[in-house]
Amino acid sequence: MNAELEYTMMQHHAAELRAAAAEQRRVREASRTRPVERRHRSVFARFLAS
């Protein structure tokens, strides 16, 4: 395979991995903050939110 094409494919793959890692960080951060919110919400507020 052409070296330039390989390099471009590697760059694209690295960009996809960075995007996936960023998404995982966002999900982890959101899951850390959500349980705290839920604990303090009343049953009625949870019913309205669903």
Legacy VTK file of the C-alpha trace (Angstrom):
# vtk DataFile Version 3.0
C-alpha trace
ASCII
DATASET POLYDATA
POINTS 50 float
0.000 0.000 0.000
1.077 3.537 -0.677
2.829 5.113 2.328
0.861 8.365 2.016
-2.427 6.483 1.925
-1.405 4.460 4.990
-0.485 7.660 6.805
-3.839 9.251 5.926
-5.706 6.158 7.089
-3.755 6.126 10.363
-4.583 9.806 10.922
-8.263 9.128 10.277
-8.243 6.156 12.652
-6.495 8.221 15.345
-9.113 10.963 14.961
-11.898 8.384 15.371
-10.227 7.009 18.501
-9.887 10.517 19.964
-13.563 11.219 19.270
-14.605 7.928 20.892
-12.431 8.650 23.941
-13.936 12.136 24.268
-17.435 10.678 24.067
-16.589 8.116 26.782
-15.244 10.909 28.993
-18.486 12.870 28.529
-20.584 9.807 29.360
-18.487 9.030 32.448
-18.660 12.640 33.628
-22.433 12.728 33.100
-22.918 9.458 34.979
-20.912 10.865 37.891
-23.106 13.945 38.219
-26.535 12.418 37.524
-26.877 10.111 40.562
-26.302 13.049 42.885
-29.140 14.943 41.198
-31.486 11.964 41.398
-30.857 11.386 45.079
-32.163 14.832 45.955
-35.174 14.797 43.653
-38.583 13.990 45.047
-40.664 11.122 43.696
-43.032 13.648 42.084
-40.161 15.452 40.344
-38.812 12.154 39.029
-42.293 11.297 37.719
-42.498 14.631 35.884
-39.000 14.205 34.422
-39.755 10.784 32.929
LINES 1 51
50 0 1 2 3 4 5 6 7 8 9 10 11 12 13 14 15 16 17 18 19 20 21 22 23 24 25 26 27 28 29 30 31 32 33 34 35 36 37 38 39 40 41 42 43 44 45 46 47 48 49
